[in-house]
Amino acid sequence: MKRNKVKIYAKALAEVLSKKGIDEKKVVNNFVKLLISAGYERKSKEILSLTENLLLAKQGRRKITFETAREMTVSQKKILEDFVKKDDVVKGKINSEIIAGIKIIINDSQQFDASMQNKLQNILK
């Protein structure tokens, strides 16, 4: 039941924030107060992440996270530029558990995992 409410809150916030001429700061402050009064402040990070994905989807954009074991080199970043569209929101994340390789996550739902950690797990299965 809580997962459905998270989606409902995220959709409601995305709908309001997508309207033109609103005071975004006021909307977000009021939304946070609503979450606190409803006992959902612990879910706020999940709600905001889902809201971001919904807003980006409405705009035809994507949120792409590149997870690597170490900081990417300039040449590695250059290779990945071909994968990214002009208006995409791109984030880099260091995750030493993947050992080597890369994990690409799109909109927190689709994933391409070319990490050494994933390859080792598949071998051990």
Secondary structure as UniProt FT lines:
FT   HELIX           2..17
FT   TURN            20..21
FT   HELIX           24..38
FT   HELIX           41..43
FT   HELIX           44..58
FT   TURN            59..60
FT   STRAND          63..68
FT   HELIX           74..81
FT   TURN            82..83
FT   TURN            86..87
FT   STRAND          89..94
FT   HELIX           96..98
FT   STRAND          101..106
FT   TURN            107..109
FT   STRAND          110..115
FT   HELIX           116..124
//
